Amino acid sequence: MACKQPVTHFERKQIAKVFDNILYFDDIEEFVPAGITTDDSTQLVSGLVNKWIMRQLKLHQAEKNLSLTQKDITKEIEEYRSSLLIYKYEQEYINQKLDTVMSNDNLKSYYNGSKPELLLDKAVVKCAYVILPADAPQYYTFRNRFRSHFDKRQEEINEYTQKYARVYYHNDEFLYFDELAKHVPVDTDNIENMLKYNSFIEIKDDDFKYLITIFDYKLKGELAPLNIVKNEIRRILLNKRKIQLIRNLEENIFNDAMSHKNIEIRN
């Protein structure tokens, strides 16, 4: 006798019913992550079931109370379908054609020509700061170099900080003042006055000494430094490229249709 494979009958597990509509567990199974606790799983499933029940109840009420004209959504469905297809096609076209390479010249050109769009919403500083143990040796000699001779004595500053500093930061680019304040307990009540009247800040507590040398700063409302807004400029330029690509696409498909006499416009 020929061998036959046993037939497996999969019985769907019903977990809710509203009027004639049935919700099975496999309808929502994909929304329940593997590995979660029984309590979490129960709570999640309960929420999904309640949401499904309310949706079915609202749908039933809509079917019962709306007129035939109001329930005719054929036009809306076709409009949505058309819009969705066009959107997907445009996104695929952009993915294939968009040049995402952005040179420094591109960024600088936009930066130099679009200043009103790139104003700071908070203060930025160009600085160096160091956090030293309270008992760091030769502190006042180092402090003097860090405060008044930073450019000329950088080698000595680097050697000292490598030996004794808990944290040392020096960068030629701007950073937000509140980012500095995350690392150094500097007063943020009146940032504008602090920056206007202090190029050097010294703070001490029981454990550490904090030194900050400020080389430059810009306040809220001033033109943002290029390094602060590079990502924003990149986003703006990419968006402009996307818009231009869609315009080119529209022009090309229109001209192609016209050349093949696929468009007819009547007065």
N, C-alpha and C positions, 0 to 999 in steps of 0.2 A: 504493500500500500504506500502511496505517496505521502511523504511527510508534509504536514501543514503547520504554518506558524500560528500560534495561539492569537486570537483577536483580543486586544485590550480595549475595554470600554472605559473612556474617561468620563467620570461623573463630575459635572461642575458643581461646586459648592455654593449654594444660594445663601446670601447673607442679608438681603433686604428686598422688599417688594413694595411698590407704590402703584396702586391701580393694577394695570397689566404689565408694568415695567419691572423687570427683575435685575438686581445687581448681584453679580457673581464675584467670588473672591478673586478669581484670575483677572477680573476687570481692573482691580486696584493693586494686585500683588506687586507690580513693578514699582509702586510708590512706597513700598515698605522695605527699607534697607536691610540687608543681611547683617546679622550680628547684634542687632539692638535687643534690649532686654524685653521680657514678656510684657512688663507694665508699659514700657514705651510703645511697644508694638500694638498693644490693646488700645492705648490712648490715640495713637495715630490712625488706626483703622476706624475707631469710633468717630473721629473727626471727619474722615473721608466719607463714611457712610452718612453721617448727618448732613454733610454738604450735598451729597448726591440726592438724598431725600428731599431737601428743600428745593433743589433745582427741578426735580420731577413735579413737586407740588406747584411751583410757580408756572412751569410749562403747562400743566393741566389747567390751571386757572386762565392762562393766556389763551389756550385753545378754546376754552369754554366761553370766554367773555369777549373776545375780539371778533369783529365781523369777518366775513369771507374776504372782503377787500383789504382789511387791515392785515389779515393773515397771509395775503399773497405777497411773499417776499422774493419772488423770482428775480425781479429787477435788481434788488439789493444784493442778492447772492451773486448774480452775474457781474455786478459792478465790483464787488469785493474780489471775485475770482480774477477779473481782468486786472485790477490794481495789483493784486498779489503776484500774478504772472509777470507783469511789467516790472515790478520791483525786483523780483528774482532775476529776471533777464538783465536788468541794469546792473545789479550787484555782481553778477557773473562777468559781465562785460568789463566792469571796473576792476575786478580781481585779475582779469587777464591783461588789461592794458595799463593799469595805473603804475606810473614810475614813482616808487616810494623813496628813491635815493634823494637826499636833501643835502646839498653842499653847503659849506659855511658861507660861500658867496650868496647863495639863495637866501639864507637866514639873515645875513647882514643887510642885503638889499631891501628886504621887507622891513627889517628893524629901522633902517635909516629913513624909510619913506612913510612909516605908519605910526609915528610916535604917539598920537592921541589915544590909540588903542592899547598902549602898553604901559599904562601908569601903575605904579605900585599901590597895593591895597594895605601894605604894612611896611615898616622900616627894614632895611637891609644894611649889613655892614661887611666891610672887608677888614679882616683882623687876624691877629694871632693871640692864642691864649694858652696858658699853662697852669696845671694844678700840681702843686708841690706839697710834700709832707711839711708839717709845721716846723720840724727840726732840720729842714734841708740845709746843708752846709753852704757857706759863702753866699748866703741869700742876698745880701744887699749889693754885693758886686754883680751878681746875676741880674737882680732887679734893675740896676742902673743900665746895664746893657740892653735888657729887654725893653726898657722904657724909652731910652734916648738914642741908642746906637744900634737899632735892630738891623738895618741894612748893612752896616759896616762890620758887625760882629756876629753874623749868622753862624759861622763855623763854630765859634765858641759856645753860642747859644745851643746849637744842635748837640754838641758834645755834652754839655751840662744836662740838657733835658733827657738825653739817652741814659744818663746815669741815675738821675734823681726824680724825674717827672713821673707822676702817675698818669697824666694825660697831657699831650702836647699837640696843638693844632696850629697850622699855618698854611694859608692858601691864598693865592692871588685873585681868587674869584669871590664874589659876594655870596653871603648866605643870609637867610632871614634872621632878624634879631631874636625872635622867639626860639629859634633853633639853638642859638648861642645860650639863651637862658635855660635851656634844658640841661646844660652841662656845667654852667657856672651860676652861682646864686646871686645874679645881678638884679638890681631893682628894676622892675618894669612899670612902675607907676607913671613915670614921666620920661618916656624913651627919648622924645624929641630934645628936651633940655639936656639930658645926660649925654647924648651924642654931640650936641652943639658945643658943650662946654668941657668935654673930657675926651682927650685922645689916649689917656691911660687910666685904667681902673685897677685898684688893688683891694682885695677883700680877704679877710682873715677869719678863721674860726678855730676851735680847739684842735682840730685835726689837720687842716690844710690851709695853704695860702694860694690865692687865685690872682693871677695877673692877666690883664687884657690890654693889648695895644691895638688901637683902632687906626687903621691907615686911611679909610674912606668910609663914607656912609651916604645913604639916600633915604629920604623920609617918605611917608605915605603921600601919594599924589604926584610924586616926581616920576620921571621916566625910569622904568625898570631897567637894570643892567641886562645886557644881552644874555648872559649865562642863566639868569633867573627865568627868562621868558622863552628860551630856546624851544622847549617842548611845546609851548603854546603856539609859537610861530610855526613850528613844524605841523601841528594839527591844523592851523588855519590854511597853510599852503597846500596841504594834502586835500583839504576840503575844496579849495579852489580848483585844484586839478581834477577832482571828481566831478565837479559841476561842469568844467570845460569838456571833459570826456563825454558826459551825457549830452551836452549841446552838440558836440561833433557827431555823436551817434544819431541824434535826431535829424541833423542836417543831412547826413549820409543816407539814412534810410528813406527820408523824404525825397531827396534827389533821385535815388535809385527807383523809387516807385513812380515818380514823375516820368523818368526816362523810359520806363516800360509801360507807360500809360495805364498804370494801376490806380491813378487818382483822377477823379473827374469832379470839377467844381463848376457849378452852374449859378448864374445870377438869378 
